[in-house]
């Protein structure tokens, strides 16, 4: 995507393919698995930047339509997501969230 934005939010009405689009973007950008065969032969594979970004980024996917068992409200769900995100960042990068410090500060830690 040609954007200078650090974060991208995809909004569309219900039943208009947000999840499909988000999954496709995740498959392209995530370093979680090799998706060369998914995009091979498509127009994007002919772009000069294709291999620069293909499977080169960490992707966070949050599904707000389903709450896990320990959550009964969206507030508890957001708290749950933050806790899991902090745990994943600590496991992957050794960055530990300090009490009272926002999870977002882990993204800018050096």
DSSP file (Angstrom, degrees, kcal/mol; ACC not computed):
  #  RESIDUE AA STRUCTURE BP1 BP2  ACC     N-H-->O    O-->H-N    N-H-->O    O-->H-N    TCO  KAPPA ALPHA  PHI   PSI    X-CA   Y-CA   Z-CA
    1    1 A X              0   0    0      0, 0.0     2,-1.4     0, 0.0     0, 0.0   0.000 360.0 360.0 360.0 135.4    0.0    0.0    0.0
    2    2 A X        +     0   0    0      2,-0.0     2,-0.3     0, 0.0     3,-0.0  -0.696 360.0 121.8 -89.6  90.2    1.3    3.4   -0.8
    3    3 A X        -     0   0    0     -2,-1.4     5,-0.0     2,-0.1     0, 0.0  -0.995  57.0-149.7-149.1 146.1    0.8    5.2    2.4
    4    4 A X        +     0   0    0     -2,-0.3     2,-0.1     0, 0.0    -1,-0.1   0.406  65.0 118.1 -91.5   0.6    2.9    7.0    4.9
    5    5 A X        -     0   0    0      1,-0.1    -2,-0.1     2,-0.0     3,-0.1  -0.412  59.0-149.1 -72.6 143.8    0.6    6.0    7.7
    6    6 A X  S    S+     0   0    0      1,-0.1     2,-0.3    -2,-0.1    -1,-0.1   0.841  84.8  32.5 -78.4 -35.4    2.0    3.8   10.5
    7    7 A X  S    S-     0   0    0      2,-0.0     2,-0.4     0, 0.0    -1,-0.1  -0.919  70.3-153.3-123.7 149.1   -1.4    2.1   11.1
    8    8 A X        -     0   0    0     -2,-0.3     2,-0.5    -3,-0.1    -5,-0.0  -0.986   4.2-164.6-125.0 130.2   -4.1    1.2    8.7
    9    9 A X        -     0   0    0     -2,-0.4     2,-0.6     2,-0.0    -2,-0.0  -0.963   7.1-156.2-114.7 126.6   -7.8    0.8    9.7
   10   10 A X        +     0   0    0     -2,-0.5     2,-0.4     8,-0.0    12,-0.1  -0.902  16.5 178.5-105.6 116.1  -10.1   -0.9    7.3
   11   11 A X        +     0   0    0     -2,-0.6     2,-0.3     7,-0.0    -2,-0.0  -0.959  11.6 145.3-121.2 136.8  -13.8    0.0    7.7
   12   12 A X        -     0   0    0     -2,-0.4     3,-0.1     0, 0.0     4,-0.1  -0.960  50.2 -84.2-155.6 161.9  -16.7   -1.2    5.6
   13   13 A X    >   -     0   0    0     -2,-0.3     3,-1.2     1,-0.2     5,-0.3  -0.172  65.1 -70.6 -65.0 165.9  -20.4   -2.0    6.2
   14   14 A X  T 3  S+     0   0    0      1,-0.2    -1,-0.2     2,-0.1     0, 0.0  -0.238 119.0  16.8 -55.4 144.4  -21.4   -5.4    7.5
   15   15 A X  T 3  S+     0   0    0     -3,-0.1    -1,-0.2     1,-0.1    -2,-0.1   0.708  90.7 116.0  66.4  23.9  -21.1   -8.3    5.1
   16   16 A X  S <  S-     0   0    0     -3,-1.2    -1,-0.1    -4,-0.1    -2,-0.1   0.015  91.4 -93.0-114.3  27.9  -18.8   -6.4    2.7
   17   17 A X  S  > S+     0   0    0     -5,-0.1     4,-2.5     3,-0.1     5,-0.2   0.702  73.6 142.0  80.8  22.3  -15.6   -8.5    3.0
   18   18 A X  H  > S+     0   0    0     -5,-0.3     4,-2.8     1,-0.2     5,-0.2   0.937  78.5  46.0 -60.8 -45.3  -13.6   -6.8    5.8
   19   19 A X  H  > S+     0   0    0      2,-0.2     4,-2.7     1,-0.2     5,-0.2   0.907 112.4  49.9 -65.8 -41.8  -12.4  -10.1    7.2
   20   20 A X  H  > S+     0   0    0      2,-0.2     4,-2.1     1,-0.2    -1,-0.2   0.934 114.1  45.5 -61.4 -45.5  -11.5  -11.5    3.8
   21   21 A X  H  X S+     0   0    0     -4,-2.5     4,-2.5     2,-0.2    -2,-0.2   0.915 113.4  49.3 -64.5 -43.1   -9.5   -8.3    3.0
   22   22 A X  H  X S+     0   0    0     -4,-2.8     4,-2.6    -5,-0.2    -2,-0.2   0.906 111.6  49.2 -63.7 -41.6   -7.9   -8.3    6.4
   23   23 A X  H  X S+     0   0    0     -4,-2.7     4,-2.5     2,-0.2    -1,-0.2   0.884 110.9  50.5 -64.8 -38.3   -6.9  -12.0    6.1
   24   24 A X  H  X S+     0   0    0     -4,-2.1     4,-1.8     2,-0.2    -2,-0.2   0.923 112.4  45.8 -65.6 -44.6   -5.5  -11.3    2.6
   25   25 A X  H  X S+     0   0    0     -4,-2.5     4,-2.7     1,-0.2     5,-0.3   0.914 113.2  50.7 -63.9 -42.0   -3.4   -8.4    3.9
   26   26 A X  H  X S+     0   0    0     -4,-2.6     4,-2.8     1,-0.2    -2,-0.2   0.910 108.6  51.6 -60.9 -43.0   -2.2  -10.4    6.8
   27   27 A X  H  < S+     0   0    0     -4,-2.5    -1,-0.2     1,-0.2    -2,-0.2   0.867 113.3  45.7 -62.8 -36.6   -1.2  -13.3    4.6
   28   28 A X  H  < S+     0   0    0     -4,-1.8    27,-3.2    -5,-0.2    28,-0.2   0.941 122.9  31.7 -71.3 -48.2    0.8  -10.9    2.4
   29   29 A X  H  < S+     0   0    0     -4,-2.7    28,-2.8    25,-0.2    27,-0.5   0.816  92.4 103.0 -84.3 -31.5    2.6   -9.0    5.2
   30   30 A X  B  <  -a   57   0A   0     -4,-2.8     3,-0.5    -5,-0.3    28,-0.2  -0.199  53.1-157.3 -65.1 140.4    3.0  -11.6    8.0
   31   31 A X  S    S+     0   0    0     26,-1.8    -1,-0.2     1,-0.2    27,-0.1   0.311  76.7  96.5 -89.4   7.5    6.3  -13.3    8.6
   32   32 A X  S    S-     0   0    0     25,-0.3     2,-0.3     1,-0.1    -1,-0.2   0.727  96.4  -1.9 -71.0 -23.4    4.3  -16.0   10.3
   33   33 A X  S    S-     0   0    0     -3,-0.5     2,-0.7    -6,-0.1    -1,-0.1  -0.983  79.3 -94.5-160.9 164.1    4.3  -18.2    7.2
   34   34 A X        +     0   0    0     -2,-0.3     3,-0.2     1,-0.1    -3,-0.1  -0.743  37.2 170.6 -87.4 115.4    5.5  -18.3    3.6
   35   35 A X    >>  +     0   0    0     -2,-0.7     4,-1.2    -5,-0.2     3,-0.8   0.085  36.8 119.7-113.6  23.4    2.7  -17.1    1.3
   36   36 A X  H >> S+     0   0    0      1,-0.2     4,-1.5     2,-0.2     3,-0.5   0.902  75.8  53.6 -52.7 -43.5    4.6  -16.8   -2.0
   37   37 A X  H 34 S+     0   0    0      1,-0.2    -1,-0.2    -3,-0.2    -2,-0.1   0.791 102.6  58.4 -67.6 -26.0    2.3  -19.4   -3.7
   38   38 A X  H <4 S+     0   0    0     -3,-0.8    -1,-0.2     1,-0.2    -2,-0.2   0.858 117.9  30.2 -68.1 -34.5   -0.8  -17.4   -2.8
   39   39 A X  H X< S+     0   0    0     -4,-1.2     3,-2.0    -3,-0.5     6,-0.5   0.505  88.0 122.3-106.0  -6.9    0.3  -14.3   -4.6
   40   40 A X  T 3< S+     0   0    0     -4,-1.5     3,-0.1     1,-0.3     4,-0.0  -0.352  82.4  13.9 -58.6 130.0    2.4  -15.9   -7.4
   41   41 A X  T 3  S+     0   0    0      1,-0.3    -1,-0.3    -2,-0.1     2,-0.1   0.314 100.1 118.0  86.7  -8.6    1.1  -14.9  -10.8
   42   42 A X  S X  S-     0   0    0     -3,-2.0     3,-1.1     1,-0.1     4,-0.4  -0.471  81.4-104.2 -86.5 164.3   -1.1  -12.0   -9.4
   43   43 A X  G >  S+     0   0    0      1,-0.3     3,-1.7     2,-0.2     4,-0.3   0.856 119.1  60.3 -55.8 -38.0   -0.6   -8.4  -10.4
   44   44 A X  G >  S+     0   0    0      1,-0.3     3,-1.7     2,-0.2    -1,-0.3   0.837  94.2  64.0 -61.6 -31.8    1.0   -7.6   -7.0
   45   45 A X  G <  S+     0   0    0     -3,-1.1    -1,-0.3    -6,-0.5    -2,-0.2   0.638  97.6  57.3 -68.6 -11.8    3.8  -10.2   -7.7
   46   46 A X  G <  S+     0   0    0     -3,-1.7    -1,-0.3    -4,-0.4    -2,-0.2   0.482  83.6 108.6 -95.0  -4.5    4.9   -8.0  -10.6
   47   47 A X  S X  S-     0   0    0     -3,-1.7     3,-1.2    -4,-0.3     4,-0.3  -0.435  75.3-128.8 -72.3 146.1    5.4   -4.9   -8.4
   48   48 A X  T 3  S+     0   0    0      1,-0.2     3,-0.2     2,-0.1     4,-0.2   0.791 111.3  48.6 -62.5 -28.1    9.0   -3.8   -7.6
   49   49 A X  T 3> S+     0   0    0      1,-0.2     4,-1.5     2,-0.1     5,-0.3   0.407  81.4 104.0 -93.6   2.2    8.1   -3.8   -3.9
   50   50 A X  H X> S+     0   0    0     -3,-1.2     4,-1.8     1,-0.2     3,-0.5   0.922  87.5  34.3 -51.3 -56.9    6.5   -7.2   -3.9
   51   51 A X  H 34 S+     0   0    0     -4,-0.3    -1,-0.2    -3,-0.2    -2,-0.1   0.722 107.9  69.1 -77.0 -19.4    9.4   -9.1   -2.3
   52   52 A X  H 34 S+     0   0    0     -4,-0.2    -1,-0.2     1,-0.2    -2,-0.2   0.881 117.6  20.7 -63.6 -36.3   10.4   -6.2   -0.1
   53   53 A X  H X< S+     0   0    0     -4,-1.5     3,-1.6    -3,-0.5     4,-0.3   0.619  91.0 115.3-109.4 -16.8    7.2   -6.5    2.0
   54   54 A X  T 3< S-     0   0    0     -4,-1.8   -25,-0.2    -5,-0.3   -26,-0.1  -0.407 101.5 -17.3 -62.9 119.4    6.0  -10.1    1.3
   55   55 A X  T 3  S+     0   0    0    -27,-3.2    -1,-0.3    -2,-0.3   -25,-0.2   0.826 107.2 115.0  55.7  38.3    6.2  -12.0    4.7
   56   56 A X    <   +     0   0    0     -3,-1.6     2,-0.3   -27,-0.5   -26,-0.2   0.386  57.6  66.2-115.4   1.3    8.5   -9.4    6.2
   57   57 A X  B    S-a   30   0A   0    -28,-2.8   -26,-1.8    -4,-0.3     2,-0.4  -0.895  76.6-114.3-130.7 153.8    6.3   -7.9    9.0
   58   58 A X        -     0   0    0     -2,-0.3     2,-0.4   -28,-0.2   -28,-0.1  -0.734  37.0-158.8 -81.2 132.2    4.7   -8.9   12.3
   59   59 A X        -     0   0    0     -2,-0.4     2,-0.5   -33,-0.1   -33,-0.0  -0.945  10.2-158.0-119.3 133.2    1.0   -8.8   12.0
   60   60 A X        -     0   0    0     -2,-0.4     2,-0.5     2,-0.0    -2,-0.0  -0.947  10.5-170.6-108.9 124.4   -1.5   -8.5   14.8
   61   61 A X        -     0   0    0     -2,-0.5     2,-0.5     2,-0.0    -2,-0.0  -0.968   3.8-177.4-119.0 120.9   -5.0   -9.7   14.0
   62   62 A X        -     0   0    0     -2,-0.5     2,-0.8     2,-0.0    -2,-0.0  -0.976  13.6-156.0-120.2 125.0   -7.8   -9.0   16.5
   63   63 A X    >   -     0   0    0     -2,-0.5     3,-0.9     1,-0.1    -2,-0.0  -0.868  10.0-177.6-101.3 104.6  -11.4  -10.3   15.9
   64   64 A X  T 3  S+     0   0    0     -2,-0.8    -1,-0.1     1,-0.2     3,-0.1   0.486  72.5  74.7 -80.9  -2.1  -13.8   -8.1   17.8
   65   65 A X  T 3  S+     0   0    0      1,-0.1     2,-0.4     2,-0.0    -1,-0.2   0.656  96.8  47.8 -85.4 -14.4  -16.8  -10.1   16.7
   66   66 A X    <   -     0   0    0     -3,-0.9     2,-0.4     0, 0.0    -1,-0.1  -0.989  69.1-155.5-130.0 129.5  -16.0  -13.0   19.1
   67   67 A X        -     0   0    0     -2,-0.4    -3,-0.1     4,-0.1     7,-0.0  -0.864  23.2-121.0-102.1 134.7  -15.1  -12.7   22.8
   68   68 A X    >   -     0   0    0     -2,-0.4     3,-2.2     1,-0.1    12,-0.1  -0.265  36.2 -96.3 -67.3 161.7  -13.0  -15.4   24.5
   69   69 A X  T 3  S+     0   0    0      1,-0.3    -1,-0.1     3,-0.0    -2,-0.0   0.823 119.5  58.2 -49.3 -43.8  -14.5  -17.3   27.5
   70   70 A X  T 3  S+     0   0    0      2,-0.0     2,-0.4     7,-0.0    -1,-0.3   0.570  96.3  80.0 -70.0  -1.8  -12.9  -15.2   30.2
   71   71 A X    <   +     0   0    0     -3,-2.2    -4,-0.1     1,-0.1     3,-0.1  -0.875  41.1 166.2-111.2 133.5  -14.5  -12.0   28.8
   72   72 A X  S    S+     0   0    0     -2,-0.4     2,-0.3     1,-0.1    -1,-0.1   0.519  70.8  34.2-117.2 -11.6  -18.0  -10.9   29.4
   73   73 A X  S  > S-     0   0    0      1,-0.1     4,-1.9     0, 0.0    -1,-0.1  -0.912  81.8-113.0-135.9 163.9  -17.8   -7.2   28.2
   74   74 A X  H  > S+     0   0    0     -2,-0.3     4,-2.7     2,-0.2     5,-0.2   0.835 117.7  58.1 -67.3 -30.7  -15.8   -5.4   25.5
   75   75 A X  H  > S+     0   0    0      2,-0.2     4,-2.0     1,-0.2    -1,-0.2   0.924 108.4  44.7 -62.7 -43.6  -13.9   -3.6   28.2
   76   76 A X  H  > S+     0   0    0      2,-0.2     4,-2.3     1,-0.2    -2,-0.2   0.848 112.1  54.2 -68.8 -31.6  -12.7   -7.0   29.6
   77   77 A X  H  X S+     0   0    0     -4,-1.9     4,-2.8     2,-0.2    -2,-0.2   0.932 107.7  48.5 -65.5 -46.0  -12.0   -8.1   26.1
   78   78 A X  H  X S+     0   0    0     -4,-2.7     4,-2.4     1,-0.2    -2,-0.2   0.910 112.4  49.2 -60.7 -42.2   -9.8   -5.1   25.4
   79   79 A X  H  X S+     0   0    0     -4,-2.0     4,-2.3     2,-0.2    -1,-0.2   0.911 111.1  50.3 -61.5 -43.2   -8.0   -5.7   28.7
   80   80 A X  H  X S+     0   0    0     -4,-2.3     4,-2.6     2,-0.2    -2,-0.2   0.912 109.9  49.9 -61.3 -45.2   -7.5   -9.4   27.7
   81   81 A X  H  X S+     0   0    0     -4,-2.8     4,-2.8     1,-0.2    -2,-0.2   0.916 110.7  50.1 -61.3 -43.8   -6.1   -8.4   24.3
   82   82 A X  H  X S+     0   0    0     -4,-2.4     4,-2.6     2,-0.2    -1,-0.2   0.908 111.1  48.7 -62.0 -42.2   -3.7   -6.0   25.9
   83   83 A X  H  X S+     0   0    0     -4,-2.3     4,-2.2     2,-0.2    -2,-0.2   0.930 114.3  45.2 -63.4 -45.2   -2.5   -8.7   28.4
   84   84 A X  H  X S+     0   0    0     -4,-2.6     4,-2.5     2,-0.2    -2,-0.2   0.893 113.0  51.1 -65.9 -39.8   -2.0  -11.3   25.6
   85   85 A X  H  X S+     0   0    0     -4,-2.8     4,-2.5    -5,-0.2     5,-0.2   0.929 110.3  48.7 -63.2 -45.7   -0.3   -8.7   23.4
   86   86 A X  H  X S+     0   0    0     -4,-2.6     4,-2.3     1,-0.2    -1,-0.2   0.899 112.2  49.6 -60.9 -40.8    2.1   -7.8   26.2
   87   87 A X  H  X S+     0   0    0     -4,-2.2     4,-2.4     2,-0.2    -2,-0.2   0.903 111.4  48.7 -65.3 -41.3    2.8  -11.5   26.8
   88   88 A X  H  X S+     0   0    0     -4,-2.5     4,-2.5     2,-0.2     5,-0.2   0.899 111.7  49.0 -65.5 -40.7    3.5  -12.2   23.1
   89   89 A X  H  X S+     0   0    0     -4,-2.5     4,-2.8     2,-0.2     6,-0.8   0.899 111.8  49.2 -66.1 -40.5    5.8   -9.2   22.9
   90   90 A X  H  X S+     0   0    0     -4,-2.3     4,-2.0     4,-0.2    -2,-0.2   0.929 113.4  46.6 -63.4 -44.4    7.7  -10.3   26.0
   91   91 A X  H  < S+     0   0    0     -4,-2.4    -2,-0.2     1,-0.2    -1,-0.2   0.910 120.4  37.8 -63.7 -43.5    8.0  -13.8   24.6
   92   92 A X  H  < S+     0   0    0     -4,-2.5    -2,-0.2    -5,-0.2    -1,-0.2   0.857 136.3  14.7 -78.8 -36.4    9.2  -12.7   21.1
   93   93 A X  H  < S-     0   0    0     -4,-2.8    -3,-0.2    -5,-0.2    -2,-0.2   0.470  93.3-118.2-123.2  -4.5   11.4   -9.8   22.0
   94   94 A X     <  +     0   0    0     -4,-2.0     2,-0.7    -5,-0.5    -4,-0.2   0.670  64.8 142.4  73.6  15.7   12.1  -10.0   25.7
   95   95 A X        -     0   0    0     -6,-0.8     2,-0.5    -9,-0.1    -1,-0.2  -0.823  37.1-155.9 -94.1 116.8   10.4   -6.6   26.4
   96   96 A X        -     0   0    0     -2,-0.7     2,-0.3    -3,-0.1    -9,-0.1  -0.796  13.5-127.4 -98.7 130.6    8.5   -6.7   29.7
   97   97 A X        -     0   0    0     -2,-0.5     2,-0.3   -11,-0.1     6,-0.1  -0.577  23.8-139.8 -73.8 130.1    5.5   -4.4   30.2
   98   98 A X    >   -     0   0    0     -2,-0.3     3,-2.0     4,-0.1    -1,-0.0  -0.667  30.9 -90.4 -90.1 147.9    5.9   -2.4   33.5
   99   99 A X  T 3  S+     0   0    0     -2,-0.3    -1,-0.1     1,-0.3     3,-0.1  -0.313 112.5  14.1 -56.3 130.9    2.8   -1.8   35.7
  100  100 A X  T 3  S+     0   0    0      1,-0.3     2,-0.5    -3,-0.0    -1,-0.3   0.347  98.9 114.5  85.2  -6.2    1.1    1.4   34.8
  101  101 A X  S <  S-     0   0    0     -3,-2.0    -1,-0.3     1,-0.0     5,-0.1  -0.843  73.0-111.3 -98.4 131.3    2.9    1.8   31.4
  102  102 A X    >   -     0   0    0     -2,-0.5     3,-1.5     1,-0.1     4,-0.4  -0.261  16.9-125.9 -61.0 145.4    0.7    1.5   28.3
  103  103 A X  G >  S+     0   0    0      1,-0.3     3,-2.1     2,-0.2     4,-0.5   0.851 108.1  68.9 -56.8 -35.8    1.2   -1.6   26.1
  104  104 A X  G >> S+     0   0    0      1,-0.3     3,-1.1     2,-0.2     4,-0.5   0.762  85.3  68.8 -59.6 -24.7    1.7    0.8   23.2
  105  105 A X  G X4 S+     0   0    0     -3,-1.5     3,-0.7     1,-0.2     4,-0.3   0.770  88.3  65.4 -65.4 -23.6    5.0    1.9   24.7
  106  106 A X  G X4 S+     0   0    0     -3,-2.1     3,-0.6    -4,-0.4    -1,-0.2   0.780  93.6  60.8 -66.5 -26.0    6.4   -1.6   24.0
  107  107 A X  G <4 S+     0   0    0     -3,-1.1    -1,-0.2    -4,-0.5    -2,-0.2   0.742 109.4  40.7 -73.4 -22.4    6.0   -0.8   20.2
  108  108 A X  G << S+     0   0    0     -3,-0.7    -1,-0.2    -4,-0.5    -2,-0.2   0.351  86.1 123.3-107.5   4.7    8.4    2.1   20.5
  109  109 A X    <         0   0    0     -3,-0.6    -3,-0.0    -4,-0.3   -14,-0.0  -0.370 360.0 360.0 -66.0 144.2   10.9    0.4   22.9
  110  110 A X              0   0    0     -2,-0.1    -1,-0.1     0, 0.0    -4,-0.0   0.419 360.0 360.0-112.2 360.0   14.5    0.3   21.6
